[in-house]
Amino acid sequence: MSRRGSIILLSLSLCCLIFSETRSQNPDVPADTARISASLAKASKAQSDTAILLYNTAIQTAEKCLRQGGSRAYKNAVKLKLIKARLGLGLAYYNKLNYSAAMQQYRQALVDAEALDQPSLVAEGNFNIAEIYLEQSQFSKAMEYYRLSLSGYEALKDHSSRFWCYTGMGIVQKQCGNYKDAAAFYTKALQTARESGLTYEEAICYNNLGNLHRKTGDFALAMESYQKAIGVFRKLNDETAISDCLNNIGNLFSDHSDPFRALEYYRQSLDITSRLKDEYRLIIRYKNMAGAYLELNDFENARQFLDDALKLSEKAGDKLFIASCNMLYGKLHEARNDHLIATAYYRKSAGLYEEAGAKPEQGEALIALSTSLLNQNSVDEALRYANDALRIAEGTGSLKGRLEASLCLADCYDKDGNSALAYTYLRSAMVLKDSIYTADKYRTIEEIEAGFERSELKKQNETLNQLSTLQKQAIRTRNIILLLLGISLVLGLALIWLIFKRAREARKEAGLIKQISEAKIGQLNEDLISKERELTSKTVFINQKNQLLEQLIRELEELKKSEVSAQSIQHLQMQLKQELSPNAWKEFELQFNEVHPGFQNRLLTIYPDLSPAERRLCSFIRLDMNTREVSSLTGQSIKSIEVARTRIRKKLGVPHEQNLTNFIALI
């Protein structure tokens, strides 16, 4: 994916440069290209499905602009944008493993680029098509388009793109089992990277060379190459490339029949790939995890990972992946002694590898098929497939393939009863084994891995130190926060205690004030009652005195009829009438105002039309005295009092049906 991305970015940059020059030379280019550019800019930052939608929008807009016509410069500018959109859409489909849709866009982009005479875009189109053929295991077509792309990039002196072409051609040759040719292409790629100062690309070469060395059985050199590659990738923080290297190291341990260590690297690789959601690489990771679990006889986990790998392989339509999954299904059934089912899977796997032209993998499938047939006592057929596997291994130069084929042939001839041939192939296998798995090579591998592990441990130690520093800072911060919280808690409790103390003191003070107020109110009530009693006593006294005086006046009236001088008696009556009530009224008024303070003032303010005598009568009515009692107290007749009450009712505006006494009591 990375090599494709680099070339696409370079190609798109050239498109933008050409378009900018065209626009500066042709100021009449309308704003339609700007709208297309906006869609392309959004698509380059969007997720896969959204990117596909935006690229399609850009393509439709460009095609519409071309149908509407315009100047030649305008059309060329739109066509450049259209090619750019098709390349982007093809890449989006490629990342979703939809190779047929990607191929359609790349081919159309290639046609448009050739018509527009854009060499860089033509080379890019050829490279993209080669990539798809490689993924579909159509190796001859892949080589054809890689060569076309390489020719274009050599003419353009584009060293980075030349590197990727050499790399792709090396992968094709490796897949076909042409290891010498693959090594030659990888060497050219490495030289190109070094000459151009392409550090990342140089690391890619080491990773690919590691895969090649593993295939040829040079495990020590393979481990060394992987170590060089992963060191660069870690510096660049390229997680995808790191994941690939970890997976390849896992394969190396799997070849050494060390599934535990292989699983360790596979898991690290799978974690990164799962996080990146890279479906293409997930197929490989699932398949390798299944193989490791199969070696450990953990059939349940092996089956689960294998099912996941096959689903993604069928979605991508990749024959090599499907063949590899069938190979593992065969091993799974063979481990369960289901030799008949295992044979069917091996046959299907070998057929798919043959169709794809993957000779090394075909040889491995034939050996597995031969072993399964031998377990079913089909010796002749097993011999035939084992010999085919040996011829393929000799043709590809794979020592590991020759070793496995020789061991298989030894078993076949031994079961057939031909001890001489069995011994011959067994001796050949022992020689091959000694040349592959020597003690020096084992030691070299261990030393390289130990160095790799030391480097990893050093990085882990640095990471742990950083984490320790961060944790100390976090603990220090936490302690400060806890201290502040503690101080805040103490201050809060102190504040609450002060508030509670103040509230308690306030309650005590309020209670004391309440007691004092209640005592004062009680004293005032007693004083009021005393005053009312005194007023009542005064009133009764005045009433009795007036009654006595009235009686005396009546008696004097009787004396007037006798011989006593009428004039002297009349004089006496006048003096008694003058003393009948004035002084008593003054005393009464003082006592009344003490019991009912402000009544007279309110009465005078609200009803200023009332005469003093009427106000006095209102005071008597306020004391709830009846007409007879008022008449007795004032010395007026009952008739006069009733007339006065009627006048007061009118002045106060009290209707006849309302009680006058109740009305005055409310004033």
MIVO-902872 format. One record per residue (C-alpha): residue in one letter; z, y, x. Coordinates in steps of 0.5 Angstrom, whole numbers, plus 500, padded with zeros to 3 digits. Each point is the difference from the previous one (the first is absolute). Layout:
<pts>
<'a',<Z,Y,X>> ...
</pts>
This chain:
<pts>
<'m',<500,500,500>> <'s',<502,505,506>> <'r',<493,499,503>> <'r',<496,502,494>> <'g',<505,506,498>> <'s',<499,503,507>> <'i',<492,499,499>> <'i',<500,503,493>> <'l',<504,506,502>> <'l',<496,502,506>> <'s',<494,499,495>> <'l',<503,504,495>> <'s',<501,505,505>> <'l',<493,501,502>> <'c',<498,500,493>> <'c',<504,506,499>> <'l',<498,503,506>> <'i',<492,499,498>> <'f',<502,503,493>> <'s',<503,506,503>> <'e',<494,502,504>> <'t',<496,499,494>> <'r',<504,504,496>> <'s',<500,506,505>> <'q',<493,500,500>> <'n',<499,499,493>> <'p',<504,505,496>> <'d',<497,499,494>> <'v',<504,493,499>> <'p',<503,500,494>> <'a',<508,498,499>> <'d',<498,493,497>> <'t',<501,497,507>> <'a',<507,503,500>> <'r',<502,497,494>> <'i',<498,493,503>> <'s',<504,502,507>> <'a',<506,501,495>> <'s',<499,493,497>> <'l',<499,497,507>> <'a',<506,503,503>> <'k',<505,498,494>> <'a',<497,493,501>> <'s',<501,499,507>> <'k',<508,501,499>> <'a',<500,496,494>> <'q',<502,493,498>> <'s',<495,495,500>> <'d',<498,500,492>> <'t',<501,508,500>> <'a',<495,500,506>> <'i',<495,496,497>> <'l',<500,504,493>> <'l',<500,507,505>> <'y',<494,497,504>> <'n',<496,498,494>> <'t',<501,507,497>> <'a',<497,503,506>> <'i',<494,495,500>> <'q',<499,502,493>> <'t',<500,507,501>> <'a',<496,500,506>> <'e',<494,496,497>> <'k',<501,505,494>> <'c',<498,505,505>> <'l',<494,497,503>> <'r',<497,499,493>> <'q',<501,507,499>> <'g',<496,502,506>> <'g',<500,505,505>> <'s',<498,502,507>> <'r',<499,495,505>> <'a',<506,502,504>> <'y',<505,500,494>> <'k',<497,493,498>> <'n',<502,498,507>> <'a',<507,503,500>> <'v',<501,496,493>> <'k',<497,493,503>> <'l',<505,501,506>> <'k',<505,500,495>> <'l',<498,495,496>> <'i',<499,495,507>> <'k',<508,502,501>> <'a',<502,498,493>> <'r',<496,494,501>> <'l',<504,498,506>> <'g',<506,502,498>> <'l',<499,496,493>> <'g',<498,494,505>> <'l',<506,500,504>> <'a',<505,501,494>> <'y',<496,493,497>> <'y',<501,497,507>> <'n',<507,501,500>> <'k',<501,497,493>> <'l',<496,494,503>> <'n',<495,501,495>> <'y',<494,499,505>> <'s',<494,499,495>> <'a',<502,507,497>> <'a',<501,503,507>> <'m',<493,497,503>> <'q',<496,503,494>> <'q',<503,507,502>> <'y',<499,499,508>> <'r',<493,498,499>> <'q',<498,506,495>> <'a',<504,505,505>> <'l',<495,496,506>> <'v',<494,501,496>> <'d',<502,508,499>> <'a',<502,501,507>> <'e',<493,497,502>> <'a',<496,504,495>> <'l',<504,507,503>> <'d',<499,498,507>> <'q',<507,500,502>> <'p',<501,495,506>> <'s',<508,500,500>> <'l',<500,498,492>> <'v',<495,495,501>> <'a',<504,497,506>> <'e',<506,500,496>> <'g',<497,497,494>> <'n',<498,494,504>> <'f',<507,499,503>> <'n',<503,500,493>> <'i',<495,495,498>> <'a',<501,496,506>> <'e',<508,500,498>> <'i',<499,497,493>> <'y',<495,495,503>> <'l',<506,498,505>> <'e',<505,500,494>> <'q',<495,495,496>> <'s',<499,496,507>> <'q',<493,501,500>> <'f',<500,501,507>> <'s',<493,500,502>> <'k',<499,506,495>> <'a',<506,503,503>> <'m',<497,500,507>> <'e',<493,503,498>> <'y',<504,506,497>> <'y',<505,501,505>> <'r',<494,500,505>> <'l',<496,505,496>> <'s',<506,504,499>> <'l',<501,500,508>> <'s',<493,502,501>> <'g',<501,506,496>> <'y',<507,502,503>> <'e',<497,499,507>> <'a',<495,505,499>> <'l',<505,505,497>> <'k',<505,498,506>> <'d',<505,499,496>> <'h',<505,496,504>> <'s',<506,499,495>> <'s',<495,497,495>> <'r',<496,496,505>> <'f',<507,497,502>> <'w',<501,497,493>> <'c',<493,497,499>> <'y',<502,496,507>> <'t',<506,498,497>> <'g',<497,498,493>> <'m',<495,496,504>> <'g',<505,497,504>> <'i',<504,498,494>> <'v',<494,497,497>> <'q',<499,495,506>> <'k',<507,498,500>> <'q',<499,498,493>> <'c',<494,496,502>> <'g',<503,497,506>> <'n',<496,503,505>> <'y',<506,502,504>> <'k',<496,502,506>> <'d',<496,505,496>> <'a',<506,502,497>> <'a',<504,502,506>> <'a',<493,503,503>> <'f',<500,505,494>> <'y',<508,501,500>> <'t',<499,502,508>> <'k',<495,505,498>> <'a',<504,503,495>> <'l',<506,500,505>> <'q',<496,504,505>> <'t',<497,505,495>> <'a',<507,501,497>> <'r',<503,501,508>> <'e',<494,505,502>> <'s',<501,504,493>> <'g',<508,500,501>> <'l',<500,497,493>> <'t',<508,497,501>> <'y',<500,498,493>> <'e',<493,496,500>> <'e',<502,497,507>> <'a',<507,497,496>> <'i',<495,497,495>> <'c',<496,497,505>> <'y',<506,497,503>> <'n',<502,497,493>> <'n',<493,497,499>> <'l',<500,497,507>> <'g',<507,497,499>> <'n',<497,497,494>> <'l',<494,497,504>> <'h',<505,497,506>> <'r',<504,497,494>> <'k',<494,496,498>> <'t',<498,498,506>> <'g',<507,498,502>> <'d',<502,505,505>> <'f',<506,501,497>> <'a',<504,504,505>> <'l',<494,505,501>> <'a',<500,501,492>> <'m',<507,501,500>> <'e',<499,506,506>> <'s',<494,503,496>> <'y',<505,500,494>> <'q',<505,503,503>> <'k',<496,506,503>> <'a',<497,501,493>> <'i',<506,501,496>> <'g',<503,504,506>> <'v',<495,505,498>> <'f',<500,499,493>> <'r',<507,502,500>> <'k',<500,506,504>> <'l',<494,502,495>> <'n',<505,498,494>> <'d',<494,496,497>> <'e',<503,495,495>> <'t',<494,497,498>> <'a',<498,498,507>> <'i',<507,498,502>> <'s',<500,495,494>> <'d',<494,497,503>> <'c',<503,499,506>> <'l',<506,497,498>> <'n',<496,495,495>> <'n',<496,498,507>> <'i',<506,499,504>> <'g',<503,496,494>> <'n',<493,496,500>> <'l',<501,499,508>> <'f',<507,496,498>> <'s',<497,496,494>> <'d',<495,497,505>> <'h',<506,499,505>> <'s',<503,496,494>> <'d',<506,505,499>> <'p',<500,501,493>> <'f',<507,504,500>> <'r',<498,505,505>> <'a',<493,501,497>> <'l',<503,501,493>> <'e',<504,506,503>> <'y',<494,503,502>> <'y',<496,499,494>> <'r',<506,503,496>> <'q',<500,506,504>> <'s',<493,501,499>> <'l',<500,498,493>> <'d',<505,505,498>> <'i',<496,506,503>> <'t',<494,497,497>> <'s',<503,500,493>> <'r',<503,507,501>> <'l',<493,502,501>> <'k',<497,496,494>> <'d',<494,498,505>> <'e',<497,494,496>> <'y',<495,498,505>> <'r',<506,499,505>> <'l',<505,497,495>> <'i',<495,494,499>> <'i',<501,498,508>> <'r',<507,502,499>> <'y',<501,495,494>> <'k',<496,495,503>> <'n',<504,500,507>> <'m',<507,500,496>> <'a',<497,494,496>> <'g',<498,496,507>> <'a',<507,501,503>> <'y',<504,498,494>> <'l',<495,494,500>> <'e',<502,498,507>> <'l',<507,500,498>> <'n',<499,496,494>> <'d',<502,505,495>> <'f',<495,499,495>> <'e',<502,504,495>> <'n',<500,507,504>> <'a',<493,497,503>> <'r',<497,499,493>> <'q',<503,507,498>> <'f',<497,504,505>> <'l',<493,496,500>> <'d',<499,501,493>> <'d',<501,508,501>> <'a',<495,499,506>> <'l',<495,496,496>> <'k',<500,505,494>> <'l',<498,506,505>> <'s',<495,496,504>> <'e',<496,499,493>> <'k',<501,507,498>> <'a',<497,502,507>> <'g',<495,494,499>> <'d',<501,499,508>> <'k',<497,493,502>> <'l',<504,500,506>> <'f',<507,501,496>> <'i',<498,495,495>> <'a',<499,495,505>> <'s',<506,501,504>> <'c',<504,500,493>> <'n',<497,493,498>> <'m',<501,498,507>> <'l',<508,501,499>> <'y',<500,497,493>> <'g',<497,494,504>> <'k',<506,500,505>> <'l',<505,501,494>> <'h',<497,494,496>> <'e',<500,496,506>> <'a',<507,501,502>> <'r',<502,498,493>> <'n',<496,493,502>> <'d',<494,502,495>> <'h',<495,498,504>> <'l',<494,500,495>> <'i',<502,507,498>> <'a',<500,503,507>> <'t',<494,497,502>> <'a',<496,503,494>> <'y',<503,507,502>> <'y',<498,499,507>> <'r',<493,498,498>> <'k',<500,507,496>> <'s',<503,504,506>> <'a',<495,496,505>> <'g',<494,502,496>> <'l',<502,507,499>> <'y',<501,501,507>> <'e',<493,497,501>> <'e',<497,505,495>> <'a',<503,506,504>> <'g',<498,497,507>> <'a',<507,500,502>> <'k',<499,495,505>> <'p',<508,500,503>> <'e',<503,499,493>> <'q',<495,495,498>> <'g',<502,496,506>> <'e',<507,500,498>> <'a',<499,499,493>> <'l',<495,494,502>> <'i',<506,497,504>> <'a',<505,501,494>> <'l',<495,496,496>> <'s',<499,495,505>> <'t',<508,499,501>> <'s',<500,499,492>> <'l',<495,495,499>> <'l',<503,496,506>> <'n',<507,500,496>> <'q',<495,497,494>> <'n',<497,495,505>> <'s',<493,503,500>> <'v',<499,499,507>> <'d',<493,501,500>> <'e',<500,506,497>> <'a',<506,503,504>> <'l',<496,498,506>> <'r',<494,504,498>> <'y',<504,506,498>> <'a',<504,500,506>> <'n',<493,499,505>> <'d',<497,506,496>> <'a',<507,504,501>> <'l',<499,498,508>> <'r',<493,503,500>> <'i',<502,506,497>> <'a',<506,501,505>> <'e',<495,499,506>> <'g',<495,505,497>> <'t',<505,505,499>> <'g',<504,499,507>> <'s',<507,499,496>> <'l',<504,496,504>> <'k',<505,500,495>> <'g',<495,497,495>> <'r',<498,495,505>> <'l',<507,498,501>> <'e',<501,499,492>> <'a',<493,496,500>> <'s',<502,496,505>> <'l',<507,498,498>> <'c',<497,498,493>> <'l',<494,496,503>> <'a',<505,496,504>> <'d',<504,499,493>> <'c',<494,498,497>> <'y',<497,495,505>> <'d',<507,497,501>> <'k',<500,498,492>> <'d',<493,498,501>> <'g',<503,495,505>> <'n',<496,503,506>> <'s',<505,501,505>> <'a',<496,502,506>> <'l',<497,506,496>> <'a',<507,502,497>> <'y',<502,500,507>> <'t',<494,504,503>> <'y',<501,505,495>> <'l',<508,500,501>> <'r',<499,501,507>> <'s',<495,506,499>> <'a',<505,503,495>> <'m',<506,500,505>> <'v',<496,503,505>> <'l',<498,506,495>> <'k',<507,500,498>> <'d',<502,501,508>> <'s',<495,505,501>> <'i',<502,504,493>> <'y',<508,499,500>> <'t',<502,500,507>> <'a',<507,502,502>> <'d',<498,506,504>> <'k',<496,503,494>> <'y',<506,498,495>> <'r',<505,504,505>> <'t',<495,506,500>> <'i',<500,500,493>> <'e',<507,500,500>> <'e',<501,506,505>> <'i',<495,504,496>> <'e',<504,499,494>> <'a',<506,501,503>> <'g',<497,507,503>> <'f',<498,501,493>> <'e',<507,499,497>> <'r',<503,504,505>> <'s',<496,506,498>> <'e',<501,498,493>> <'l',<508,500,501>> <'k',<499,506,504>> <'k',<497,504,494>> <'q',<505,497,496>> <'n',<506,502,504>> <'e',<497,507,500>> <'t',<499,500,493>> <'l',<507,497,499>> <'n',<503,506,504>> <'q',<496,505,496>> <'l',<503,497,494>> <'s',<507,500,503>> <'t',<500,507,502>> <'l',<497,501,493>> <'q',<506,496,497>> <'k',<505,504,504>> <'q',<497,506,498>> <'a',<501,498,493>> <'i',<507,497,501>> <'r',<502,507,503>> <'t',<497,504,494>> <'r',<503,495,495>> <'n',<507,501,503>> <'i',<499,508,500>> <'i',<498,499,492>> <'l',<506,495,499>> <'l',<504,505,504>> <'l',<498,506,495>> <'l',<500,496,494>> <'g',<508,498,502>> <'i',<501,508,501>> <'s',<497,501,494>> <'l',<504,495,496>> <'v',<506,503,503>> <'l',<499,507,498>> <'g',<498,497,493>> <'l',<506,497,499>> <'a',<504,506,503>> <'l',<496,504,495>> <'i',<501,495,494>> <'w',<508,500,502>> <'l',<500,508,500>> <'i',<496,500,494>> <'f',<505,495,497>> <'k',<506,504,502>> <'r',<498,506,498>> <'a',<498,497,493>> <'r',<507,497,500>> <'e',<503,507,501>> <'a',<496,503,495>> <'r',<502,495,495>> <'k',<507,501,502>> <'e',<499,508,500>> <'a',<497,499,493>> <'g',<505,496,497>> <'l',<505,505,502>> <'i',<496,506,497>> <'k',<500,496,494>> <'q',<507,498,500>> <'i',<502,508,501>> <'s',<494,502,495>> <'e',<503,495,495>> <'a',<507,502,501>> <'k',<497,508,499>> <'i',<497,498,494>> <'g',<506,496,497>> <'q',<504,506,501>> <'l',<495,505,497>> <'n',<500,495,494>> <'e',<507,500,500>> <'d',<500,508,500>> <'l',<495,500,495>> <'i',<504,496,495>> <'s',<506,504,502>> <'k',<496,506,498>> <'e',<497,497,494>> <'r',<507,498,498>> <'e',<502,507,501>> <'l',<494,504,497>> <'t',<502,495,494>> <'s',<507,502,500>> <'k',<498,507,500>> <'t',<495,499,495>> <'v',<506,497,495>> <'f',<505,505,502>> <'i',<495,506,498>> <'n',<498,496,494>> <'q',<508,499,498>> <'k',<501,507,502>> <'n',<495,503,496>> <'q',<502,495,494>> <'l',<507,503,500>> <'l',<497,507,500>> <'e',<496,499,494>> <'q',<505,497,497>> <'l',<504,506,501>> <'i',<495,505,498>> <'r',<500,496,494>> <'e',<507,501,499>> <'l',<499,507,501>> <'e',<495,500,495>> <'e',<505,498,495>> <'l',<505,505,502>> <'k',<496,505,499>> <'k',<500,499,493>> <'s',<508,501,500>> <'e',<504,506,501>> <'v',<499,501,507>> <'s',<496,505,502>> <'a',<492,498,500>> <'q',<498,505,505>> <'s',<505,497,505>> <'i',<498,493,499>> <'q',<493,502,501>> <'h',<501,503,506>> <'l',<504,494,503>> <'q',<494,496,497>> <'m',<495,504,504>> <'q',<504,499,507>> <'l',<501,492,499>> <'k',<492,500,499>> <'q',<499,503,506>> <'e',<504,495,504>> <'l',<497,494,496>> <'s',<495,498,505>> <'p',<498,505,506>> <'n',<505,498,505>> <'a',<499,492,498>> <'w',<493,501,501>> <'k',<500,502,507>> <'e',<504,495,502>> <'f',<496,495,496>> <'e',<494,503,504>> <'l',<503,499,507>> <'q',<502,493,498>> <'f',<493,498,497>> <'n',<496,503,506>> <'e',<504,495,505>> <'v',<499,494,496>> <'h',<492,502,498>> <'p',<498,504,506>> <'g',<494,504,499>> <'f',<499,499,493>> <'q',<501,507,498>> <'n',<495,502,505>> <'r',<495,495,498>> <'l',<501,502,493>> <'l',<499,507,501>> <'t',<494,499,505>> <'i',<496,495,495>> <'y',<502,504,494>> <'p',<501,507,501>> <'d',<500,502,493>> <'l',<507,497,498>> <'s',<505,505,499>> <'p',<507,499,503>> <'a',<503,497,494>> <'e',<494,495,499>> <'r',<501,498,507>> <'r',<508,499,499>> <'l',<498,496,494>> <'c',<495,496,504>> <'s',<506,498,505>> <'f',<504,498,494>> <'i',<494,495,498>> <'r',<500,498,507>> <'l',<507,497,500>> <'d',<498,496,494>> <'m',<504,505,495>> <'n',<498,500,492>> <'t',<499,506,496>> <'r',<508,500,497>> <'e',<503,499,507>> <'v',<495,506,503>> <'s',<502,504,493>> <'s',<508,499,502>> <'l',<499,502,507>> <'t',<496,506,499>> <'g',<503,502,493>> <'q',<493,501,497>> <'s',<499,496,493>> <'i',<496,494,500>> <'k',<494,503,497>> <'s',<500,505,505>> <'i',<500,495,505>> <'e',<494,496,497>> <'v',<496,506,499>> <'a',<501,501,508>> <'r',<498,493,501>> <'t',<494,501,496>> <'r',<498,506,504>> <'i',<501,496,507>> <'r',<496,494,497>> <'k',<494,505,499>> <'k',<501,504,507>> <'l',<500,493,504>> <'g',<494,498,496>> <'v',<504,493,498>> <'p',<497,497,493>> <'h',<504,499,494>> <'e',<499,492,501>> <'q',<503,500,507>> <'n',<507,501,502>> <'l',<503,506,503>> <'t',<506,498,503>> <'n',<495,495,504>> <'f',<495,505,502>> <'i',<505,505,503>> <'a',<504,494,504>> <'l',<493,499,504>> <'i',<500,507,502>> 
</pts>
